[in-house]
């Protein structure tokens, strides 16, 4: 007998969470973490970079380094995948999300940039990097408003739900849970 016998059950459940509950779980994960991997498509192929981020619901804000390969890649192809995962101590606690959509660059001085800087906690990074704390950085800000989120939470299996849930921004698109099993 093992501590989590429900982990042995195959095939894995595929029951979909209600949209509101799935949204809440995604937003909670995004709000309680601050590092993720931004994946872009560059001339030489995929580029994955660990980045600091802050979220407003499911919208992600990132301060990209000016002139960086990922920023150059975004100017050619705005499609991105942004991934985060929570700390875990084994299969029972695996939890993470992949956000898919198009990135948008917000220019300083625009109302969207001003709003985004109220969400992005730039002060902690500025303090660590010895930058001024009297005004937010005046550089482009990256915004990801995902079209689709693949949310993974193995604990959902215990309640009979699929561990991989798919949320769509367009509520008319059918949500789904992927069928897996070993």
Buried (B, 14 or more C-beta within 10 A) or exposed (E): EEEBEBBEEEEBBBEBBEEEEBBEBBBEBBEEBBEBBBBBBBEEEEBEBEBBBBBBEBBBBBBBEEEBBBBBBBEEEBBBBBBBBBEEEEEBEBBBBBBBBBBBBBEEEEEEBEBBBEBBBBEEBBEEEEEEEEEBBEBBBBBBBBBBBBBBBBBBBBEEBBBBBBBBEEEEEEBBBEEBEE
